[in-house]
């Protein structure tokens, strides 16, 4: 209560200072060059993936339809965070307006939630392909693919919009320093001068619906897939079945593994804000590695790439 009263007596915060990697002051230019190369390669690799899927008829299947959606999402996802971080590293201007911070927070939450849903949908597609192969063609029709993809985008957008509305009710009266390289919800809530009880409850609810539930569905799908593969009598058959979902399994492990490490890792006395360091692993690296993983481990994609190059 006292905190809210103090907030009413203080001028509202209109800008936030993103501290970013300020503790690595001597490495700012090196970090800029590294993240710039990663950003350019991320955009190029995901754009190339979409181009291959659109131009090669052999890739006009449900699995690659969802992969095209994922690649499109990764390009927007990287653009939400990296350009502002690159500008801060290059110019030293670490300030972001309150509206800009809320906008970045919205798109980050919307796109991260959509990725969780799409990964769950892609695991369901692999479940049908391996565990129900005779019914796959009749079950996974184009209309269902469109509905699943659209449902992932629209549901994430709608629920994240509700969360953004709740976040917009918070009052900020200082300090205005965010020890992160983008506007992440937890540090932002910690700076609020108003009551954050409702925001925290909504955060838990959104995390359960948009992150935990898709994660559980993905785990269930792969548990069924592994059980089915283990019952295949020949080693060649098991290897062939596993190869059809190995790329997606690696992508899922990379995304959720880094996400779990970031938010469930205990605080370390020897490392300042370790979540900021590990946030790079799920905001910057997955959009960069995902198209490479699918390209290097997928024969259809490599054949499509060879056709395009020739």
Protein Blocks (a to p, Z undefined) as FASTA:
>chain_A
ZZmmmmmmpccdfbdcdekjmllmmlmmmmmmmmmmmmmmmmmmmmmmmmmmmmmmklmc
fklmmmmmmmmmmmmmmmmmmmmmmmmmmnopabdcfklmmmmmmmmmmmmmmmmmmmmm
mmmmmmmmmmmmmlmmmmmgfklmmmmmmmmmmmmmmmmmmmmmmmmmpccebdabdcbf
bdcfklmmmmpcbdfklmmmmmmmmmmmmmmmmmmmmmmmmmmmmmmmmmpmblklmmmm
mmmmmmmmmmmmmmmmmmmmmmmpccdfkbghkllmmmmmmmmmmmmmmmmmmmmmpmkl
mmmmmmmmZZ
